[in-house]
Amino acid sequence: MGLARNVTYAVAALVALAFFSACSGRSSGAVAEPRDYMYRVTIDHCRITVPQLATAFRVDDRLLISAAHPFIDLAEFELFTSEGDPVPAELVALVADKDIAVIRLLTPSELGALALADAEVAPNTPVEIPTFDEDKRLEMNEGTAVRRAQVTLNGEDPRRSIELDADIVAGDSGAPVVVNGEAVGVIFATTRGREGGWAVSLLEVADVMATIDDRPSVVEPSCG
């Protein structure tokens, strides 16, 4: 029964991915540059006085994907391009159990976007992870997708995930895991005690993106 449920879930998620890919026009053929689709996020929380950092990446002319946990108890956030320019945007989805957030630009971008891959990453596949260093400069980190697994937090909210052997630090949450110029996952955690981390798998991302319509509702701040 467990295998049947997993197969059904995987098929449904791949159908959702195909739907989003068709709507977003990802088959343009050109591979976008990280400087075009990568963004930094600074987040003010209701109860934390120091602004938190996150990363996001754009998958079409308006929609960006990030991790959800930095936005929990959100007061306000600011979005910046890889060059450091502020960009007006709004939070339109916060899926805490899958740790996925979706941000929408108020004005469409004319720059290239990062396509979502057509299939999950295979174990032991080399990956690239574009992130920002301490000086807010864009850099490309190399690593390996070690394995796929169902991950739970405190025994609840299972999410299809990717274990990574890569240099992942605070502030990288929301960064894409890239294979052959396409996103296969979204960083959500580091691994304690050693170099590595975890990313939400493509199938979870596709499932969330398929629920975003042309006029998504805005996620209101928790305080302000």
VMD Tcl script that draws the C-alpha trace (Angstrom):
set ca {
  {0.00 0.00 0.00}
  {2.86 2.41 0.84}
  {4.49 1.81 -2.56}
  {1.18 2.42 -4.34}
  {0.69 5.71 -2.48}
  {4.23 6.82 -3.36}
  {3.76 6.00 -7.05}
  {0.42 7.82 -7.13}
  {1.98 10.87 -5.47}
  {4.93 10.93 -7.87}
  {2.67 10.71 -10.92}
  {0.40 13.49 -9.62}
  {3.38 15.74 -8.89}
  {4.88 15.18 -12.33}
  {1.53 16.08 -13.90}
  {1.58 19.28 -11.83}
  {5.12 19.98 -13.02}
  {4.09 19.53 -16.65}
  {1.17 21.93 -16.11}
  {3.37 24.61 -14.53}
  {6.05 24.18 -17.19}
  {3.53 24.70 -19.97}
  {2.07 27.80 -18.32}
  {5.44 29.38 -17.56}
  {6.87 28.88 -21.02}
  {10.01 27.14 -19.72}
  {10.78 25.54 -23.09}
  {12.40 28.67 -24.55}
  {15.62 26.69 -25.08}
  {17.96 29.32 -23.57}
  {19.73 28.67 -20.27}
  {19.45 31.70 -17.98}
  {22.41 33.15 -16.09}
  {22.30 33.03 -12.26}
  {22.76 36.80 -12.06}
  {19.43 37.15 -13.89}
  {17.26 34.87 -11.72}
  {18.89 34.98 -8.27}
  {17.61 37.28 -5.48}
  {18.47 38.05 -1.86}
  {15.81 38.51 0.81}
  {16.01 40.36 4.12}
  {13.18 39.59 6.52}
  {11.99 41.45 9.61}
  {10.25 39.18 12.13}
  {7.63 39.93 14.72}
  {9.77 38.67 17.63}
  {13.36 38.63 16.28}
  {15.13 41.98 16.32}
  {17.92 41.04 13.89}
  {16.78 40.83 10.24}
  {16.93 37.30 8.83}
  {18.42 36.38 5.44}
  {17.09 34.07 2.75}
  {17.64 33.38 -0.94}
  {15.11 33.16 -3.78}
  {15.13 32.37 -7.49}
  {12.78 33.36 -10.29}
  {11.08 30.68 -12.40}
  {9.13 32.91 -14.81}
  {8.74 36.65 -15.40}
  {7.05 37.22 -12.01}
  {7.18 34.22 -9.67}
  {10.06 33.39 -7.34}
  {10.56 30.34 -5.13}
  {12.15 30.39 -1.68}
  {12.01 28.46 1.59}
  {9.03 29.07 3.89}
  {10.61 28.96 7.35}
  {12.39 32.36 7.15}
  {9.00 33.99 6.46}
  {7.18 32.53 9.48}
  {6.09 35.34 11.85}
  {6.82 37.83 9.07}
  {6.60 41.57 9.77}
  {7.95 42.68 6.37}
  {10.56 41.70 3.81}
  {12.72 43.30 1.14}
  {13.81 41.66 -2.10}
  {17.05 42.49 -3.92}
  {18.47 41.47 -7.28}
  {21.89 39.85 -7.51}
  {23.26 43.33 -8.20}
  {21.75 44.68 -4.96}
  {18.86 46.64 -6.45}
  {15.60 46.59 -4.42}
  {12.61 45.07 -6.20}
  {8.94 45.57 -5.16}
  {7.35 42.19 -4.46}
  {4.70 40.41 -2.40}
  {4.48 37.04 -0.69}
  {1.73 34.97 -2.34}
  {2.20 31.48 -0.88}
  {3.60 30.11 2.37}
  {3.46 26.31 2.57}
  {5.06 25.63 5.94}
  {4.71 21.83 5.92}
  {6.71 21.60 2.68}
  {8.94 24.60 3.54}
  {8.16 26.39 0.26}
  {7.38 30.08 -0.21}
  {6.35 31.83 -3.42}
  {7.05 35.52 -4.06}
  {5.54 37.59 -6.88}
  {7.21 40.61 -8.50}
  {4.91 43.59 -8.87}
  {6.52 44.33 -12.25}
  {7.48 41.48 -14.62}
  {11.18 40.92 -15.28}
  {12.56 40.79 -18.80}
  {15.60 38.77 -17.72}
  {15.97 35.03 -18.01}
  {14.39 32.67 -15.48}
  {15.54 29.34 -14.07}
  {13.57 26.43 -15.52}
  {12.27 23.60 -13.36}
  {13.61 20.21 -14.42}
  {11.38 17.53 -15.94}
  {12.37 14.81 -13.46}
  {13.81 14.29 -9.99}
  {17.57 14.24 -9.57}
  {19.21 10.81 -9.43}
  {21.38 9.81 -6.45}
  {25.08 10.73 -6.63}
  {24.50 13.44 -9.24}
  {26.80 16.51 -9.32}
  {24.86 19.71 -8.61}
  {25.43 23.46 -8.54}
  {23.99 25.77 -5.88}
  {24.07 29.53 -6.57}
  {24.19 31.50 -3.30}
  {25.43 34.81 -1.88}
  {28.59 35.18 0.21}
  {29.03 37.35 3.32}
  {29.68 40.36 1.10}
  {26.39 39.80 -0.78}
  {28.22 38.66 -3.89}
  {26.77 35.88 -6.03}
  {28.81 32.68 -6.08}
  {28.36 29.16 -7.45}
  {28.93 26.23 -5.09}
  {29.45 22.69 -6.32}
  {28.19 19.60 -4.55}
  {26.49 16.23 -4.91}
  {22.89 15.07 -4.55}
  {23.62 12.07 -2.34}
  {20.15 10.51 -2.15}
  {16.41 11.16 -2.13}
  {14.44 10.59 1.06}
  {11.21 11.34 2.90}
  {12.13 13.79 5.67}
  {9.95 14.68 8.65}
  {10.36 17.42 11.23}
  {9.49 16.25 14.76}
  {7.85 13.20 13.21}
  {5.33 15.27 11.25}
  {4.89 16.91 7.84}
  {6.84 14.50 5.59}
  {8.42 16.11 2.56}
  {10.17 14.53 -0.40}
  {13.75 15.76 -0.05}
  {17.32 15.55 -1.34}
  {20.34 15.00 0.88}
  {23.25 17.14 -0.30}
  {27.01 16.97 0.12}
  {27.75 20.68 -0.32}
  {28.81 23.82 1.53}
  {25.50 25.21 2.84}
  {25.30 27.98 5.44}
  {22.71 30.19 7.12}
  {21.06 32.47 4.56}
  {21.20 29.84 1.79}
  {17.63 28.67 2.54}
  {15.61 29.16 -0.63}
  {18.55 28.72 -3.01}
  {18.02 26.38 -5.97}
  {19.78 23.08 -6.52}
  {20.70 23.11 -10.21}
  {21.50 20.29 -12.63}
  {22.23 21.06 -16.29}
  {20.81 24.56 -15.96}
  {17.51 23.46 -14.37}
  {16.25 23.48 -10.78}
  {15.74 20.12 -9.07}
  {15.23 21.33 -5.50}
  {15.17 24.18 -2.96}
  {17.58 24.39 0.01}
  {15.88 24.32 3.42}
  {18.47 23.11 5.97}
  {22.11 22.54 6.78}
  {23.44 19.33 8.30}
  {24.68 19.70 11.87}
  {28.27 18.72 12.54}
  {29.42 18.32 8.95}
  {29.33 19.89 5.51}
  {26.00 19.20 3.86}
  {22.31 19.93 3.91}
  {18.84 19.20 2.59}
  {16.64 20.48 -0.21}
  {12.94 20.11 -0.92}
  {12.63 17.91 -4.00}
  {11.32 19.03 -7.37}
  {8.05 17.12 -6.99}
  {7.08 19.06 -3.87}
  {7.94 22.35 -5.60}
  {5.91 21.46 -8.69}
  {2.90 20.55 -6.56}
  {2.94 23.98 -4.89}
  {3.55 25.92 -8.11}
  {0.56 24.27 -9.78}
  {-1.72 25.90 -7.19}
  {-0.58 29.47 -8.02}
  {-3.02 31.17 -10.39}
  {-2.74 34.41 -12.40}
  {-4.08 36.51 -9.50}
  {-2.73 34.91 -6.32}
  {-3.83 36.22 -2.94}
  {-1.23 38.03 -0.84}
  {0.02 36.51 2.42}
  {-0.49 39.23 5.01}
  {2.20 39.97 7.64}
  {1.80 38.24 11.00}
  {2.35 41.58 12.71}
  {3.21 45.13 11.72}
}
mol new
graphics top color blue
foreach p $ca { graphics top sphere $p radius 0.5 }
foreach p [lrange $ca 0 end-1] q [lrange $ca 1 end] { graphics top cylinder $p $q radius 0.2 }
display resetview
